[in-house]
Amino acid sequence: MKATACALLGLLTSSAAFPQQVGVVDLTRPIGVLAVAEQSGNQLPPGCTQEKRGIMAHGAMKLDDNQPRRISLQIIKLSSDTFEVGGDGRAEVRLKNTSEKPISIPWSTDSSVIQKAPNPDRFEWEQGSFQVVLTDKQNHTIALTSTDWSLYGSQFVSGSQLTIKPGEWITAFLNFQVENRYHAGSLAEFPVGEAKLFLEWGQVFRIWNRENCDWNTWEFDYKGYYLRKSIPRQRFKSTGLVQAKARIRNRLASHLSKNPDDCTQNPPLC
């Protein structure tokens, strides 16, 4: 009996050390989407009639050991391997810690965690988001329009941050549109045909501090903190440019029917 118990204990101990999934999040369904300005601007300090933007500063997160944390990013599954230009897509993705030390990422879809701080004049939070990127046969890289929401984390809100140990990973579900994020109206220039899709992860630490009537802001990026390896999704094809143009015309017609003044102010739209 003693030998059996020891063997069972050894099995449980070794199985706990195996790499495993530690979280799943659906970023297509956010809980809260209030902006910080909306959250903070309800009550003005005495003597202030309005809030203004003060100092704006940018920096980078530092590592104590100067050893970037390695992560791998992968698109596990797509809603289809063929998408129309301008159409919608859905992806199941994975972020895995491949380094030898744990990492921490924001883990709440509720943006209201930002305002849950002991000092109403100072907010500190982590914010992270995924980005789907396309590379065509000519190696042109295009960031696709994201329709999912960010993740938020605060040291003051339990459960809003997730620690991922070496070998562990999380799974997320995303929505995206097959169009250039920074030139959404230029569908005619969007590449049609076979391409590769990559996944990117962005994370920042933000501080908003109110001094008198001004909000001073600091943003610290994680670009040098992580050493990213993005595994390409090989099978992907964009097609249907004619259908995409027709869909946009229908959207525009629907918009103008509800907002006829736009037609008067912008005749080219009509």
C-alpha positions in Angstrom: 0.0 0.0 0.0 2.9 2.4 0.9 4.5 1.7 -2.5 1.2 2.4 -4.3 0.7 5.6 -2.4 4.2 6.8 -3.2 3.8 5.9 -6.9 0.5 7.8 -7.0 2.0 10.9 -5.3 4.9 10.8 -7.8 2.5 10.7 -10.7 0.5 13.6 -9.4 3.7 15.6 -8.8 5.0 15.0 -12.3 1.7 15.6 -14.0 1.5 19.0 -12.3 4.8 20.0 -13.9 3.6 19.3 -17.4 2.9 22.4 -19.6 -0.8 23.3 -19.6 -3.4 25.8 -20.6 -4.0 28.2 -17.7 -6.8 30.4 -19.1 -9.3 31.0 -21.9 -10.7 34.4 -22.8 -13.3 35.6 -25.3 -12.4 39.0 -26.5 -15.4 39.3 -28.7 -17.6 40.0 -25.8 -16.3 42.8 -23.5 -17.9 43.5 -20.1 -17.1 47.2 -20.0 -15.9 49.7 -22.5 -15.8 53.0 -20.7 -12.8 55.2 -21.5 -10.6 56.5 -18.7 -11.8 60.1 -19.4 -15.4 59.0 -18.9 -14.6 57.1 -15.7 -12.5 59.9 -14.2 -14.4 63.0 -15.3 -17.6 62.7 -13.4 -16.3 64.5 -10.3 -14.0 67.5 -10.7 -11.7 68.6 -8.0 -12.6 71.8 -6.1 -11.9 74.9 -8.1 -11.8 73.1 -11.5 -14.4 73.7 -14.2 -12.9 71.3 -16.6 -10.1 68.7 -16.9 -7.2 69.2 -19.3 -4.4 67.0 -20.6 -1.1 67.9 -18.9 2.3 66.1 -19.3 2.5 63.2 -21.7 5.5 60.9 -21.4 6.5 57.6 -23.0 9.0 55.0 -21.8 9.8 51.3 -21.8 9.5 48.6 -19.2 12.8 47.5 -17.7 14.0 44.0 -16.8 16.0 43.5 -13.6 18.1 40.8 -15.2 18.2 42.2 -18.8 16.9 38.9 -20.1 13.9 39.4 -22.4 11.0 36.9 -21.7 10.4 34.7 -24.7 6.8 34.1 -25.8 5.3 32.3 -28.8 2.2 33.6 -30.6 0.1 31.3 -32.8 -3.2 31.3 -34.7 -4.6 27.9 -33.8 -7.8 28.0 -35.8 -9.6 30.3 -38.3 -13.3 30.5 -39.0 -12.4 29.9 -42.6 -9.2 29.6 -44.7 -10.7 31.9 -47.4 -12.1 35.4 -46.6 -13.6 38.1 -48.7 -11.7 41.4 -48.7 -13.6 43.7 -46.2 -15.2 40.7 -44.6 -15.2 39.5 -41.0 -13.1 36.7 -39.5 -12.8 34.9 -36.2 -9.6 33.3 -34.8 -8.6 31.1 -31.9 -5.1 32.1 -30.8 -2.5 31.1 -28.3 0.1 33.0 -26.3 2.7 30.7 -24.7 5.5 31.5 -22.2 8.6 29.8 -23.7 11.0 31.4 -21.3 12.4 30.1 -18.1 10.7 32.6 -15.9 7.0 33.5 -15.3 5.4 36.4 -17.0 2.3 38.5 -16.1 -0.3 39.8 -18.4 -3.6 41.8 -17.9 -6.5 39.4 -17.8 -9.8 41.3 -17.4 -12.1 42.3 -20.2 -13.8 44.8 -17.9 -12.2 48.2 -18.4 -13.7 49.5 -15.2 -10.8 47.9 -13.2 -8.9 51.0 -14.2 -10.9 53.2 -11.8 -10.8 50.8 -8.9 -7.8 52.4 -7.2 -7.4 53.7 -3.7 -6.5 57.2 -4.9 -9.1 58.8 -7.2 -6.4 61.1 -8.6 -4.1 58.4 -9.7 -4.8 55.4 -12.0 -2.3 52.6 -12.7 -3.0 49.7 -15.0 -1.7 47.2 -17.5 -3.3 46.9 -20.9 -2.8 44.3 -23.6 -4.2 43.4 -27.0 -3.7 41.0 -29.9 -3.2 42.0 -33.5 -3.7 39.8 -36.6 -1.1 40.7 -39.3 -1.1 39.6 -43.0 2.0 39.1 -45.1 1.4 38.6 -48.9 3.7 37.0 -51.5 5.5 40.2 -52.0 6.2 40.3 -48.3 4.0 43.4 -47.8 2.9 43.4 -44.2 -0.6 44.7 -43.3 -2.1 45.0 -39.8 -5.8 43.9 -40.1 -8.6 45.9 -38.5 -9.2 44.5 -35.0 -12.8 44.3 -33.8 -12.0 42.7 -30.5 -11.3 44.4 -27.1 -8.3 44.9 -24.9 -7.4 43.1 -21.7 -6.9 45.2 -18.5 -5.1 44.5 -15.3 -4.7 46.4 -12.0 -2.7 45.5 -8.9 -5.7 46.7 -6.9 -8.2 44.3 -8.5 -7.8 40.6 -7.6 -7.9 38.3 -10.6 -7.4 41.0 -13.2 -3.8 39.9 -13.9 -2.6 36.4 -14.8 0.7 34.8 -14.1 1.9 32.4 -16.8 4.6 30.0 -15.8 7.3 28.6 -18.1 5.6 26.2 -20.6 2.1 27.4 -19.9 -0.2 29.2 -22.3 -3.5 31.0 -22.7 -6.1 30.8 -25.4 -8.1 33.7 -26.7 -10.9 34.2 -29.3 -10.7 37.2 -31.5 -12.7 39.0 -34.3 -11.0 40.8 -37.1 -11.8 42.4 -40.5 -9.9 41.7 -43.7 -8.9 45.2 -44.4 -5.9 47.5 -43.7 -6.3 48.8 -40.1 -4.6 52.1 -41.0 -6.2 52.5 -44.5 -9.6 51.0 -44.1 -11.0 52.7 -47.2 -8.3 51.5 -49.6 -9.8 48.1 -50.4 -8.8 48.3 -54.0 -5.2 48.2 -52.9 -5.6 45.2 -50.6 -3.8 42.1 -51.9 -5.9 39.3 -53.2 -4.7 35.8 -53.2 -2.7 33.5 -50.9 -1.0 35.0 -47.8 0.3 34.2 -44.4 -1.3 35.4 -41.1 0.7 36.2 -38.0 -0.3 37.1 -34.5 1.2 40.0 -32.4 0.8 40.9 -28.8 1.1 44.4 -27.4 1.3 45.3 -23.7 1.7 48.7 -22.0 1.7 49.9 -18.4 -0.1 53.2 -18.0 -0.3 55.8 -15.3 -2.7 58.7 -15.1 -2.1 61.2 -12.4 -4.3 64.3 -11.7 -2.5 67.4 -10.5 -4.8 70.4 -9.9 -7.0 70.3 -13.0 -4.6 68.5 -15.3 -4.2 64.8 -16.1 -0.5 63.9 -16.5 0.0 60.6 -18.3 2.8 58.1 -18.6 3.0 55.0 -20.9 5.6 52.3 -20.6 5.8 49.8 -23.5 6.8 46.2 -23.3 8.4 46.0 -26.7 11.9 45.3 -25.3 10.5 43.2 -22.5 9.3 40.3 -24.6 11.2 38.3 -27.3 8.3 37.3 -29.6 8.2 34.3 -31.9 5.1 34.4 -34.2 4.3 31.1 -35.9 2.7 31.9 -39.3 -0.7 30.5 -40.3 0.3 29.1 -43.8 -3.1 28.6 -45.4 -5.0 31.8 -45.9 -6.6 33.4 -49.0 -8.3 36.7 -49.5 -10.7 37.0 -52.4 -14.0 38.6 -53.4 -13.0 42.2 -54.0 -16.1 42.9 -56.1 -18.4 41.6 -53.3 -16.5 43.8 -50.8 -17.1 46.9 -52.8 -20.8 46.1 -53.1 -20.9 45.5 -49.3 -19.3 48.9 -48.6 -21.8 50.6 -51.0 -24.6 49.0 -49.1 -23.2 50.1 -45.8 -22.8 53.6 -47.1 -26.3 53.7 -48.5 -27.7 52.5 -45.1 -25.7 55.1 -43.3 -26.9 58.0 -45.6 -30.5 56.9 -45.3 -30.1 57.4 -41.5 -27.9 60.5 -41.8 -29.1 62.5 -44.9 -27.1 65.6 -43.8 -23.9 63.7 -44.5 -24.9 63.7 -48.2 -25.3 67.5 -48.2 -22.1 68.1 -46.4 -20.0 65.6 -48.4 -21.4 65.4 -51.9 -18.7 62.9 -53.1 -20.3 60.3 -50.8 -23.5 60.5 -52.8 
